[in-house]
Amino acid sequence: MTELTQMFELQQSGTFFGSWGGLALALLGAGLAAVLSGIGSAKGTGMAGEAGAGLLCQDPGKFGKVMILQVIPGTQGLYGLVVWFFAIFRMGLLSGSLPELTVAQGFQYLAACLPMALGGLFSAIAQGRVAAASINILAKKPDDWSKGMVLCITVEFYAILALLASMLMIINISA
């Protein structure tokens, strides 16, 4: 470490932001990954559920297929939770003591969690719209409902890319 870096870290450690800021930023990033992905999943599954409830009023026998289409936008919430858990694991929060993270490390965790936070939010909402439209396919052409599944899976691909980006960035944060 250079003398300038050591002097900066010593100055930062004496302030509230310096002592708690790194951990606070890291926890903010992990929390955003879980919460924003969860919000997107709630909105997406809600949209698909509304469309599914309309169809089930007419044909209750299609419940299984409707349920599959409704559940698909919920995966982003799970991905966000995986990123949250992995981030707090890598931070060392599960070791029983509070880790001391620099502000730079805190920003690294925050930046690493943002792809899943934003990717999960927006892809779950988009996937909910596609799932609702796929339920319309199921209503009008029941034999073609698998085409709607393929459309939903296309959106899922981008949620998986966001998960992968966050995981790879978290793995590469130095302790």
Rosetta constraint file for C-alpha pairs under 8 A:
AtomPair CA 1 CA 5 HARMONIC 6.30 0.50
AtomPair CA 1 CA 6 HARMONIC 6.57 0.50
AtomPair CA 2 CA 6 HARMONIC 6.32 0.50
AtomPair CA 3 CA 7 HARMONIC 6.04 0.50
AtomPair CA 4 CA 8 HARMONIC 6.14 0.50
AtomPair CA 5 CA 9 HARMONIC 6.17 0.50
AtomPair CA 6 CA 10 HARMONIC 6.10 0.50
AtomPair CA 7 CA 11 HARMONIC 6.20 0.50
AtomPair CA 8 CA 12 HARMONIC 6.13 0.50
AtomPair CA 9 CA 13 HARMONIC 6.00 0.50
AtomPair CA 9 CA 18 HARMONIC 7.91 0.50
AtomPair CA 9 CA 102 HARMONIC 7.88 0.50
AtomPair CA 10 CA 14 HARMONIC 6.74 0.50
AtomPair CA 11 CA 15 HARMONIC 7.30 0.50
AtomPair CA 11 CA 18 HARMONIC 7.97 0.50
AtomPair CA 12 CA 17 HARMONIC 7.21 0.50
AtomPair CA 12 CA 18 HARMONIC 4.32 0.50
AtomPair CA 12 CA 19 HARMONIC 7.21 0.50
AtomPair CA 13 CA 17 HARMONIC 7.88 0.50
AtomPair CA 13 CA 18 HARMONIC 4.52 0.50
AtomPair CA 13 CA 19 HARMONIC 5.06 0.50
AtomPair CA 14 CA 18 HARMONIC 6.50 0.50
AtomPair CA 14 CA 19 HARMONIC 6.88 0.50
AtomPair CA 15 CA 19 HARMONIC 6.23 0.50
AtomPair CA 16 CA 20 HARMONIC 5.94 0.50
AtomPair CA 16 CA 21 HARMONIC 7.09 0.50
AtomPair CA 17 CA 21 HARMONIC 4.25 0.50
AtomPair CA 17 CA 22 HARMONIC 7.61 0.50
AtomPair CA 17 CA 103 HARMONIC 7.96 0.50
AtomPair CA 18 CA 22 HARMONIC 6.92 0.50
AtomPair CA 18 CA 102 HARMONIC 7.07 0.50
AtomPair CA 18 CA 103 HARMONIC 6.49 0.50
AtomPair CA 19 CA 100 HARMONIC 7.46 0.50
AtomPair CA 19 CA 102 HARMONIC 7.76 0.50
AtomPair CA 20 CA 24 HARMONIC 5.97 0.50
AtomPair CA 20 CA 100 HARMONIC 7.90 0.50
AtomPair CA 20 CA 101 HARMONIC 7.94 0.50
AtomPair CA 21 CA 25 HARMONIC 5.97 0.50
AtomPair CA 21 CA 101 HARMONIC 7.98 0.50
AtomPair CA 21 CA 102 HARMONIC 7.44 0.50
AtomPair CA 21 CA 103 HARMONIC 5.70 0.50
AtomPair CA 21 CA 106 HARMONIC 7.15 0.50
AtomPair CA 22 CA 26 HARMONIC 6.19 0.50
AtomPair CA 22 CA 100 HARMONIC 7.48 0.50
AtomPair CA 22 CA 101 HARMONIC 4.81 0.50
AtomPair CA 22 CA 102 HARMONIC 4.75 0.50
AtomPair CA 22 CA 103 HARMONIC 3.89 0.50
AtomPair CA 22 CA 104 HARMONIC 6.80 0.50
AtomPair CA 22 CA 105 HARMONIC 6.17 0.50
AtomPair CA 22 CA 106 HARMONIC 4.01 0.50
AtomPair CA 22 CA 107 HARMONIC 7.07 0.50
AtomPair CA 23 CA 27 HARMONIC 6.04 0.50
AtomPair CA 23 CA 99 HARMONIC 7.36 0.50
AtomPair CA 23 CA 100 HARMONIC 6.89 0.50
AtomPair CA 23 CA 101 HARMONIC 5.47 0.50
AtomPair CA 23 CA 102 HARMONIC 7.55 0.50
AtomPair CA 23 CA 103 HARMONIC 7.63 0.50
AtomPair CA 23 CA 106 HARMONIC 5.76 0.50
AtomPair CA 24 CA 28 HARMONIC 6.04 0.50
AtomPair CA 24 CA 106 HARMONIC 7.07 0.50
AtomPair CA 25 CA 29 HARMONIC 6.30 0.50
AtomPair CA 25 CA 103 HARMONIC 7.47 0.50
AtomPair CA 25 CA 106 HARMONIC 4.73 0.50
AtomPair CA 25 CA 107 HARMONIC 5.99 0.50
AtomPair CA 25 CA 109 HARMONIC 7.35 0.50
AtomPair CA 25 CA 110 HARMONIC 5.99 0.50
AtomPair CA 26 CA 30 HARMONIC 6.34 0.50
AtomPair CA 26 CA 91 HARMONIC 7.97 0.50
AtomPair CA 26 CA 105 HARMONIC 7.46 0.50
AtomPair CA 26 CA 106 HARMONIC 4.34 0.50
AtomPair CA 26 CA 107 HARMONIC 6.56 0.50
AtomPair CA 26 CA 108 HARMONIC 7.49 0.50
AtomPair CA 26 CA 109 HARMONIC 4.84 0.50
AtomPair CA 26 CA 110 HARMONIC 5.23 0.50
AtomPair CA 27 CA 31 HARMONIC 5.88 0.50
AtomPair CA 27 CA 88 HARMONIC 7.52 0.50
AtomPair CA 27 CA 106 HARMONIC 7.96 0.50
AtomPair CA 27 CA 109 HARMONIC 7.98 0.50
AtomPair CA 27 CA 110 HARMONIC 7.64 0.50
AtomPair CA 28 CA 32 HARMONIC 6.03 0.50
AtomPair CA 28 CA 110 HARMONIC 6.55 0.50
AtomPair CA 29 CA 33 HARMONIC 6.33 0.50
AtomPair CA 29 CA 109 HARMONIC 6.09 0.50
AtomPair CA 29 CA 110 HARMONIC 3.86 0.50
AtomPair CA 29 CA 111 HARMONIC 6.98 0.50
AtomPair CA 29 CA 112 HARMONIC 7.53 0.50
AtomPair CA 29 CA 113 HARMONIC 5.21 0.50
AtomPair CA 29 CA 114 HARMONIC 6.58 0.50
AtomPair CA 30 CA 34 HARMONIC 6.57 0.50
AtomPair CA 30 CA 83 HARMONIC 6.93 0.50
AtomPair CA 30 CA 84 HARMONIC 4.56 0.50
AtomPair CA 30 CA 85 HARMONIC 7.83 0.50
AtomPair CA 30 CA 87 HARMONIC 6.16 0.50
AtomPair CA 30 CA 88 HARMONIC 7.17 0.50
AtomPair CA 30 CA 109 HARMONIC 7.41 0.50
AtomPair CA 30 CA 110 HARMONIC 6.95 0.50
AtomPair CA 30 CA 113 HARMONIC 5.87 0.50
AtomPair CA 31 CA 35 HARMONIC 5.94 0.50
AtomPair CA 31 CA 84 HARMONIC 6.42 0.50
AtomPair CA 32 CA 36 HARMONIC 5.53 0.50
AtomPair CA 32 CA 37 HARMONIC 7.81 0.50
AtomPair CA 32 CA 113 HARMONIC 7.32 0.50
AtomPair CA 32 CA 114 HARMONIC 7.30 0.50
AtomPair CA 32 CA 117 HARMONIC 5.56 0.50
AtomPair CA 33 CA 37 HARMONIC 6.01 0.50
AtomPair CA 33 CA 80 HARMONIC 4.90 0.50
AtomPair CA 33 CA 81 HARMONIC 7.13 0.50
AtomPair CA 33 CA 83 HARMONIC 6.60 0.50
AtomPair CA 33 CA 84 HARMONIC 6.16 0.50
AtomPair CA 33 CA 113 HARMONIC 5.60 0.50
AtomPair CA 33 CA 114 HARMONIC 6.46 0.50
AtomPair CA 33 CA 115 HARMONIC 7.97 0.50
AtomPair CA 33 CA 116 HARMONIC 5.49 0.50
AtomPair CA 33 CA 117 HARMONIC 3.82 0.50
AtomPair CA 33 CA 118 HARMONIC 7.59 0.50
AtomPair CA 33 CA 120 HARMONIC 7.74 0.50
AtomPair CA 34 CA 38 HARMONIC 5.99 0.50
AtomPair CA 34 CA 77 HARMONIC 6.65 0.50
AtomPair CA 34 CA 79 HARMONIC 7.93 0.50
AtomPair CA 34 CA 80 HARMONIC 4.28 0.50
AtomPair CA 34 CA 81 HARMONIC 4.85 0.50
AtomPair CA 34 CA 83 HARMONIC 7.30 0.50
AtomPair CA 34 CA 84 HARMONIC 5.80 0.50
AtomPair CA 34 CA 117 HARMONIC 6.80 0.50
AtomPair CA 35 CA 39 HARMONIC 6.10 0.50
AtomPair CA 35 CA 77 HARMONIC 7.89 0.50
AtomPair CA 35 CA 80 HARMONIC 7.45 0.50
AtomPair CA 35 CA 117 HARMONIC 7.49 0.50
AtomPair CA 36 CA 40 HARMONIC 6.21 0.50
AtomPair CA 36 CA 80 HARMONIC 7.83 0.50
AtomPair CA 36 CA 117 HARMONIC 5.27 0.50
AtomPair CA 36 CA 118 HARMONIC 6.81 0.50
AtomPair CA 36 CA 120 HARMONIC 6.84 0.50
AtomPair CA 36 CA 121 HARMONIC 5.27 0.50
AtomPair CA 37 CA 41 HARMONIC 6.14 0.50
AtomPair CA 37 CA 76 HARMONIC 5.57 0.50
AtomPair CA 37 CA 77 HARMONIC 4.67 0.50
AtomPair CA 37 CA 78 HARMONIC 7.91 0.50
AtomPair CA 37 CA 79 HARMONIC 7.57 0.50
AtomPair CA 37 CA 80 HARMONIC 5.33 0.50
AtomPair CA 37 CA 116 HARMONIC 7.11 0.50
AtomPair CA 37 CA 117 HARMONIC 5.51 0.50
AtomPair CA 37 CA 118 HARMONIC 7.25 0.50
AtomPair CA 37 CA 119 HARMONIC 7.62 0.50
AtomPair CA 37 CA 120 HARMONIC 4.31 0.50
AtomPair CA 37 CA 121 HARMONIC 4.59 0.50
AtomPair CA 37 CA 124 HARMONIC 7.40 0.50
AtomPair CA 38 CA 42 HARMONIC 6.04 0.50
AtomPair CA 38 CA 74 HARMONIC 7.84 0.50
AtomPair CA 38 CA 76 HARMONIC 7.00 0.50
AtomPair CA 38 CA 77 HARMONIC 4.19 0.50
AtomPair CA 38 CA 78 HARMONIC 7.69 0.50
AtomPair CA 38 CA 80 HARMONIC 7.08 0.50
AtomPair CA 38 CA 120 HARMONIC 7.78 0.50
AtomPair CA 38 CA 121 HARMONIC 7.30 0.50
AtomPair CA 39 CA 43 HARMONIC 6.19 0.50
AtomPair CA 39 CA 77 HARMONIC 7.59 0.50
AtomPair CA 39 CA 121 HARMONIC 6.47 0.50
AtomPair CA 40 CA 44 HARMONIC 5.99 0.50
AtomPair CA 40 CA 76 HARMONIC 7.47 0.50
AtomPair CA 40 CA 77 HARMONIC 7.33 0.50
AtomPair CA 40 CA 120 HARMONIC 6.41 0.50
AtomPair CA 40 CA 121 HARMONIC 4.09 0.50
AtomPair CA 40 CA 122 HARMONIC 6.37 0.50
AtomPair CA 40 CA 123 HARMONIC 7.43 0.50
AtomPair CA 40 CA 124 HARMONIC 4.91 0.50
AtomPair CA 40 CA 125 HARMONIC 5.29 0.50
AtomPair CA 41 CA 45 HARMONIC 5.85 0.50
AtomPair CA 41 CA 73 HARMONIC 5.46 0.50
AtomPair CA 41 CA 74 HARMONIC 4.58 0.50
AtomPair CA 41 CA 75 HARMONIC 7.10 0.50
AtomPair CA 41 CA 76 HARMONIC 5.98 0.50
AtomPair CA 41 CA 77 HARMONIC 5.45 0.50
AtomPair CA 41 CA 120 HARMONIC 7.70 0.50
AtomPair CA 41 CA 121 HARMONIC 7.11 0.50
AtomPair CA 41 CA 124 HARMONIC 5.08 0.50
AtomPair CA 41 CA 125 HARMONIC 6.74 0.50
AtomPair CA 41 CA 128 HARMONIC 7.92 0.50
AtomPair CA 42 CA 46 HARMONIC 5.87 0.50
AtomPair CA 42 CA 74 HARMONIC 6.97 0.50
AtomPair CA 43 CA 47 HARMONIC 6.26 0.50
AtomPair CA 43 CA 124 HARMONIC 7.52 0.50
AtomPair CA 43 CA 125 HARMONIC 5.98 0.50
AtomPair CA 43 CA 128 HARMONIC 7.27 0.50
AtomPair CA 44 CA 48 HARMONIC 6.34 0.50
AtomPair CA 44 CA 73 HARMONIC 5.41 0.50
AtomPair CA 44 CA 74 HARMONIC 7.20 0.50
AtomPair CA 44 CA 124 HARMONIC 5.36 0.50
AtomPair CA 44 CA 125 HARMONIC 4.46 0.50
AtomPair CA 44 CA 126 HARMONIC 7.11 0.50
AtomPair CA 44 CA 127 HARMONIC 6.38 0.50
AtomPair CA 44 CA 128 HARMONIC 3.69 0.50
AtomPair CA 44 CA 129 HARMONIC 6.78 0.50
AtomPair CA 45 CA 49 HARMONIC 5.80 0.50
AtomPair CA 45 CA 70 HARMONIC 5.35 0.50
AtomPair CA 45 CA 71 HARMONIC 6.31 0.50
AtomPair CA 45 CA 72 HARMONIC 7.56 0.50
AtomPair CA 45 CA 73 HARMONIC 5.53 0.50
AtomPair CA 45 CA 74 HARMONIC 6.10 0.50
AtomPair CA 45 CA 128 HARMONIC 5.76 0.50
AtomPair CA 46 CA 50 HARMONIC 6.14 0.50
AtomPair CA 46 CA 70 HARMONIC 7.89 0.50
AtomPair CA 46 CA 128 HARMONIC 7.56 0.50
AtomPair CA 47 CA 51 HARMONIC 6.49 0.50
AtomPair CA 47 CA 128 HARMONIC 5.74 0.50
AtomPair CA 47 CA 129 HARMONIC 6.60 0.50
AtomPair CA 47 CA 132 HARMONIC 6.34 0.50
AtomPair CA 48 CA 52 HARMONIC 6.02 0.50
AtomPair CA 48 CA 69 HARMONIC 7.13 0.50
AtomPair CA 48 CA 70 HARMONIC 5.01 0.50
AtomPair CA 48 CA 128 HARMONIC 5.45 0.50
AtomPair CA 48 CA 129 HARMONIC 6.86 0.50
AtomPair CA 48 CA 131 HARMONIC 5.56 0.50
AtomPair CA 48 CA 132 HARMONIC 4.38 0.50
AtomPair CA 48 CA 135 HARMONIC 7.56 0.50
AtomPair CA 49 CA 53 HARMONIC 5.96 0.50
AtomPair CA 49 CA 70 HARMONIC 5.68 0.50
AtomPair CA 49 CA 132 HARMONIC 7.66 0.50
AtomPair CA 50 CA 54 HARMONIC 6.46 0.50
AtomPair CA 50 CA 132 HARMONIC 7.88 0.50
AtomPair CA 51 CA 55 HARMONIC 6.55 0.50
AtomPair CA 51 CA 132 HARMONIC 5.41 0.50
AtomPair CA 51 CA 135 HARMONIC 6.55 0.50
AtomPair CA 51 CA 136 HARMONIC 7.60 0.50
AtomPair CA 52 CA 56 HARMONIC 6.08 0.50
AtomPair CA 52 CA 66 HARMONIC 5.65 0.50
AtomPair CA 52 CA 67 HARMONIC 7.71 0.50
AtomPair CA 52 CA 70 HARMONIC 7.42 0.50
AtomPair CA 52 CA 132 HARMONIC 7.26 0.50
AtomPair CA 52 CA 135 HARMONIC 6.28 0.50
AtomPair CA 53 CA 57 HARMONIC 6.31 0.50
AtomPair CA 54 CA 58 HARMONIC 7.16 0.50
AtomPair CA 55 CA 59 HARMONIC 6.11 0.50
AtomPair CA 55 CA 60 HARMONIC 7.64 0.50
AtomPair CA 55 CA 135 HARMONIC 7.58 0.50
AtomPair CA 55 CA 136 HARMONIC 7.93 0.50
AtomPair CA 55 CA 139 HARMONIC 6.41 0.50
AtomPair CA 56 CA 60 HARMONIC 4.46 0.50
AtomPair CA 56 CA 61 HARMONIC 7.48 0.50
AtomPair CA 56 CA 62 HARMONIC 6.73 0.50
AtomPair CA 56 CA 63 HARMONIC 6.59 0.50
AtomPair CA 62 CA 66 HARMONIC 6.17 0.50
AtomPair CA 63 CA 67 HARMONIC 5.95 0.50
AtomPair CA 64 CA 68 HARMONIC 6.39 0.50
AtomPair CA 65 CA 69 HARMONIC 6.41 0.50
AtomPair CA 66 CA 70 HARMONIC 6.13 0.50
AtomPair CA 66 CA 135 HARMONIC 6.53 0.50
AtomPair CA 67 CA 71 HARMONIC 6.11 0.50
AtomPair CA 68 CA 72 HARMONIC 6.50 0.50
AtomPair CA 69 CA 131 HARMONIC 5.56 0.50
AtomPair CA 69 CA 132 HARMONIC 7.84 0.50
AtomPair CA 69 CA 134 HARMONIC 7.46 0.50
AtomPair CA 69 CA 135 HARMONIC 7.14 0.50
AtomPair CA 69 CA 149 HARMONIC 7.07 0.50
AtomPair CA 70 CA 74 HARMONIC 7.84 0.50
AtomPair CA 70 CA 128 HARMONIC 7.51 0.50
AtomPair CA 70 CA 131 HARMONIC 6.54 0.50
AtomPair CA 70 CA 132 HARMONIC 7.82 0.50
AtomPair CA 71 CA 75 HARMONIC 7.43 0.50
AtomPair CA 72 CA 127 HARMONIC 7.69 0.50
AtomPair CA 72 CA 128 HARMONIC 7.93 0.50
AtomPair CA 72 CA 131 HARMONIC 7.69 0.50
AtomPair CA 72 CA 152 HARMONIC 7.43 0.50
AtomPair CA 73 CA 124 HARMONIC 5.00 0.50
AtomPair CA 73 CA 125 HARMONIC 7.35 0.50
AtomPair CA 73 CA 127 HARMONIC 5.54 0.50
AtomPair CA 73 CA 128 HARMONIC 5.50 0.50
AtomPair CA 73 CA 131 HARMONIC 7.71 0.50
AtomPair CA 73 CA 156 HARMONIC 7.98 0.50
AtomPair CA 74 CA 78 HARMONIC 7.02 0.50
AtomPair CA 74 CA 124 HARMONIC 7.04 0.50
AtomPair CA 75 CA 79 HARMONIC 6.27 0.50
AtomPair CA 75 CA 124 HARMONIC 7.90 0.50
AtomPair CA 76 CA 80 HARMONIC 6.13 0.50
AtomPair CA 76 CA 120 HARMONIC 5.06 0.50
AtomPair CA 76 CA 121 HARMONIC 7.59 0.50
AtomPair CA 76 CA 123 HARMONIC 7.67 0.50
AtomPair CA 76 CA 124 HARMONIC 6.02 0.50
AtomPair CA 76 CA 159 HARMONIC 6.44 0.50
AtomPair CA 77 CA 81 HARMONIC 6.29 0.50
AtomPair CA 77 CA 120 HARMONIC 6.99 0.50
AtomPair CA 78 CA 82 HARMONIC 6.23 0.50
AtomPair CA 79 CA 83 HARMONIC 6.32 0.50
AtomPair CA 79 CA 116 HARMONIC 7.54 0.50
AtomPair CA 79 CA 120 HARMONIC 7.63 0.50
AtomPair CA 79 CA 163 HARMONIC 6.34 0.50
AtomPair CA 80 CA 84 HARMONIC 6.16 0.50
AtomPair CA 80 CA 116 HARMONIC 6.09 0.50
AtomPair CA 80 CA 117 HARMONIC 6.66 0.50
AtomPair CA 80 CA 120 HARMONIC 6.84 0.50
AtomPair CA 80 CA 163 HARMONIC 7.61 0.50
AtomPair CA 81 CA 85 HARMONIC 6.09 0.50
AtomPair CA 82 CA 86 HARMONIC 6.04 0.50
AtomPair CA 83 CA 87 HARMONIC 5.93 0.50
AtomPair CA 83 CA 113 HARMONIC 7.00 0.50
AtomPair CA 83 CA 116 HARMONIC 7.36 0.50
AtomPair CA 83 CA 163 HARMONIC 7.20 0.50
AtomPair CA 83 CA 166 HARMONIC 7.00 0.50
AtomPair CA 83 CA 167 HARMONIC 6.65 0.50
AtomPair CA 84 CA 88 HARMONIC 6.28 0.50
AtomPair CA 84 CA 113 HARMONIC 7.85 0.50
AtomPair CA 85 CA 89 HARMONIC 6.05 0.50
AtomPair CA 86 CA 90 HARMONIC 6.10 0.50
AtomPair CA 86 CA 167 HARMONIC 7.80 0.50
AtomPair CA 86 CA 170 HARMONIC 7.94 0.50
AtomPair CA 87 CA 91 HARMONIC 6.08 0.50
AtomPair CA 87 CA 109 HARMONIC 7.26 0.50
AtomPair CA 87 CA 113 HARMONIC 7.95 0.50
AtomPair CA 87 CA 170 HARMONIC 6.52 0.50
AtomPair CA 88 CA 92 HARMONIC 6.32 0.50
AtomPair CA 88 CA 93 HARMONIC 5.53 0.50
AtomPair CA 88 CA 94 HARMONIC 7.02 0.50
AtomPair CA 89 CA 93 HARMONIC 6.01 0.50
AtomPair CA 89 CA 94 HARMONIC 5.77 0.50
AtomPair CA 90 CA 170 HARMONIC 7.55 0.50
AtomPair CA 90 CA 171 HARMONIC 7.77 0.50
AtomPair CA 91 CA 99 HARMONIC 6.74 0.50
AtomPair CA 91 CA 101 HARMONIC 7.92 0.50
AtomPair CA 91 CA 175 HARMONIC 7.81 0.50
AtomPair CA 92 CA 97 HARMONIC 7.75 0.50
AtomPair CA 92 CA 98 HARMONIC 7.46 0.50
AtomPair CA 92 CA 99 HARMONIC 5.93 0.50
AtomPair CA 93 CA 97 HARMONIC 6.43 0.50
AtomPair CA 93 CA 98 HARMONIC 5.95 0.50
AtomPair CA 93 CA 99 HARMONIC 6.40 0.50
AtomPair CA 101 CA 105 HARMONIC 5.87 0.50
AtomPair CA 101 CA 106 HARMONIC 6.32 0.50
AtomPair CA 102 CA 106 HARMONIC 6.23 0.50
AtomPair CA 103 CA 107 HARMONIC 6.22 0.50
AtomPair CA 104 CA 108 HARMONIC 6.23 0.50
AtomPair CA 105 CA 109 HARMONIC 6.32 0.50
AtomPair CA 105 CA 173 HARMONIC 7.35 0.50
AtomPair CA 105 CA 174 HARMONIC 7.95 0.50
AtomPair CA 106 CA 110 HARMONIC 6.18 0.50
AtomPair CA 107 CA 111 HARMONIC 6.00 0.50
AtomPair CA 108 CA 112 HARMONIC 6.00 0.50
AtomPair CA 108 CA 173 HARMONIC 6.83 0.50
AtomPair CA 109 CA 113 HARMONIC 6.15 0.50
AtomPair CA 109 CA 170 HARMONIC 6.53 0.50
AtomPair CA 109 CA 173 HARMONIC 7.47 0.50
AtomPair CA 110 CA 114 HARMONIC 6.40 0.50
AtomPair CA 111 CA 115 HARMONIC 7.74 0.50
AtomPair CA 112 CA 165 HARMONIC 7.65 0.50
AtomPair CA 112 CA 166 HARMONIC 5.02 0.50
AtomPair CA 112 CA 167 HARMONIC 7.58 0.50
AtomPair CA 112 CA 169 HARMONIC 5.21 0.50
AtomPair CA 112 CA 170 HARMONIC 5.72 0.50
AtomPair CA 113 CA 117 HARMONIC 6.24 0.50
AtomPair CA 113 CA 166 HARMONIC 5.39 0.50
AtomPair CA 113 CA 170 HARMONIC 7.67 0.50
AtomPair CA 114 CA 118 HARMONIC 5.94 0.50
AtomPair CA 114 CA 119 HARMONIC 7.90 0.50
AtomPair CA 114 CA 166 HARMONIC 7.27 0.50
AtomPair CA 115 CA 119 HARMONIC 5.44 0.50
AtomPair CA 115 CA 120 HARMONIC 7.82 0.50
AtomPair CA 115 CA 162 HARMONIC 5.14 0.50
AtomPair CA 115 CA 163 HARMONIC 7.24 0.50
AtomPair CA 115 CA 165 HARMONIC 6.56 0.50
AtomPair CA 115 CA 166 HARMONIC 5.79 0.50
AtomPair CA 116 CA 120 HARMONIC 5.29 0.50
AtomPair CA 116 CA 121 HARMONIC 7.99 0.50
AtomPair CA 116 CA 159 HARMONIC 7.45 0.50
AtomPair CA 116 CA 162 HARMONIC 4.89 0.50
AtomPair CA 116 CA 163 HARMONIC 5.38 0.50
AtomPair CA 116 CA 165 HARMONIC 7.66 0.50
AtomPair CA 116 CA 166 HARMONIC 5.98 0.50
AtomPair CA 117 CA 121 HARMONIC 6.18 0.50
AtomPair CA 118 CA 122 HARMONIC 6.19 0.50
AtomPair CA 119 CA 123 HARMONIC 5.74 0.50
AtomPair CA 119 CA 158 HARMONIC 7.32 0.50
AtomPair CA 119 CA 159 HARMONIC 5.88 0.50
AtomPair CA 119 CA 162 HARMONIC 5.51 0.50
AtomPair CA 120 CA 124 HARMONIC 5.81 0.50
AtomPair CA 120 CA 159 HARMONIC 5.79 0.50
AtomPair CA 120 CA 162 HARMONIC 7.23 0.50
AtomPair CA 121 CA 125 HARMONIC 6.56 0.50
AtomPair CA 122 CA 126 HARMONIC 6.21 0.50
AtomPair CA 123 CA 127 HARMONIC 5.82 0.50
AtomPair CA 123 CA 155 HARMONIC 6.48 0.50
AtomPair CA 123 CA 156 HARMONIC 7.23 0.50
AtomPair CA 123 CA 158 HARMONIC 6.91 0.50
AtomPair CA 123 CA 159 HARMONIC 6.03 0.50
AtomPair CA 124 CA 128 HARMONIC 6.02 0.50
AtomPair CA 124 CA 159 HARMONIC 7.79 0.50
AtomPair CA 125 CA 129 HARMONIC 6.50 0.50
AtomPair CA 126 CA 130 HARMONIC 6.41 0.50
AtomPair CA 126 CA 155 HARMONIC 7.32 0.50
AtomPair CA 127 CA 131 HARMONIC 5.98 0.50
AtomPair CA 127 CA 152 HARMONIC 5.88 0.50
AtomPair CA 127 CA 155 HARMONIC 5.81 0.50
AtomPair CA 127 CA 156 HARMONIC 7.20 0.50
AtomPair CA 128 CA 132 HARMONIC 6.09 0.50
AtomPair CA 129 CA 133 HARMONIC 6.27 0.50
AtomPair CA 130 CA 134 HARMONIC 6.04 0.50
AtomPair CA 130 CA 148 HARMONIC 7.62 0.50
AtomPair CA 130 CA 151 HARMONIC 6.86 0.50
AtomPair CA 130 CA 152 HARMONIC 5.92 0.50
AtomPair CA 131 CA 135 HARMONIC 6.21 0.50
AtomPair CA 131 CA 148 HARMONIC 7.08 0.50
AtomPair CA 131 CA 149 HARMONIC 7.68 0.50
AtomPair CA 131 CA 152 HARMONIC 6.10 0.50
AtomPair CA 132 CA 136 HARMONIC 6.65 0.50
AtomPair CA 133 CA 137 HARMONIC 6.60 0.50
AtomPair CA 133 CA 148 HARMONIC 7.61 0.50
AtomPair CA 134 CA 138 HARMONIC 6.31 0.50
AtomPair CA 134 CA 145 HARMONIC 6.76 0.50
AtomPair CA 134 CA 147 HARMONIC 7.83 0.50
AtomPair CA 134 CA 148 HARMONIC 4.42 0.50
AtomPair CA 134 CA 149 HARMONIC 7.08 0.50
AtomPair CA 134 CA 151 HARMONIC 7.93 0.50
AtomPair CA 135 CA 139 HARMONIC 6.21 0.50
AtomPair CA 135 CA 145 HARMONIC 7.59 0.50
AtomPair CA 135 CA 148 HARMONIC 7.60 0.50
AtomPair CA 136 CA 140 HARMONIC 6.26 0.50
AtomPair CA 137 CA 141 HARMONIC 5.51 0.50
AtomPair CA 137 CA 142 HARMONIC 6.81 0.50
AtomPair CA 137 CA 144 HARMONIC 6.87 0.50
AtomPair CA 137 CA 145 HARMONIC 5.89 0.50
AtomPair CA 137 CA 148 HARMONIC 6.83 0.50
AtomPair CA 138 CA 142 HARMONIC 4.42 0.50
AtomPair CA 138 CA 143 HARMONIC 7.44 0.50
AtomPair CA 138 CA 144 HARMONIC 6.82 0.50
AtomPair CA 138 CA 145 HARMONIC 4.84 0.50
AtomPair CA 141 CA 145 HARMONIC 6.97 0.50
AtomPair CA 144 CA 148 HARMONIC 7.48 0.50
AtomPair CA 145 CA 149 HARMONIC 6.74 0.50
AtomPair CA 146 CA 150 HARMONIC 6.42 0.50
AtomPair CA 147 CA 151 HARMONIC 6.48 0.50
AtomPair CA 148 CA 152 HARMONIC 6.32 0.50
AtomPair CA 149 CA 153 HARMONIC 6.17 0.50
AtomPair CA 150 CA 154 HARMONIC 6.29 0.50
AtomPair CA 151 CA 155 HARMONIC 6.94 0.50
AtomPair CA 152 CA 156 HARMONIC 6.41 0.50
AtomPair CA 153 CA 157 HARMONIC 6.38 0.50
AtomPair CA 154 CA 158 HARMONIC 7.57 0.50
AtomPair CA 155 CA 159 HARMONIC 7.08 0.50
AtomPair CA 156 CA 160 HARMONIC 6.32 0.50
AtomPair CA 157 CA 161 HARMONIC 6.30 0.50
AtomPair CA 158 CA 162 HARMONIC 6.27 0.50
AtomPair CA 159 CA 163 HARMONIC 6.26 0.50
AtomPair CA 160 CA 164 HARMONIC 6.09 0.50
AtomPair CA 161 CA 165 HARMONIC 6.08 0.50
AtomPair CA 162 CA 166 HARMONIC 6.22 0.50
AtomPair CA 163 CA 167 HARMONIC 6.10 0.50
AtomPair CA 164 CA 168 HARMONIC 6.04 0.50
AtomPair CA 165 CA 169 HARMONIC 6.20 0.50
AtomPair CA 166 CA 170 HARMONIC 6.10 0.50
AtomPair CA 167 CA 171 HARMONIC 6.13 0.50
AtomPair CA 168 CA 172 HARMONIC 6.41 0.50
AtomPair CA 169 CA 173 HARMONIC 6.60 0.50
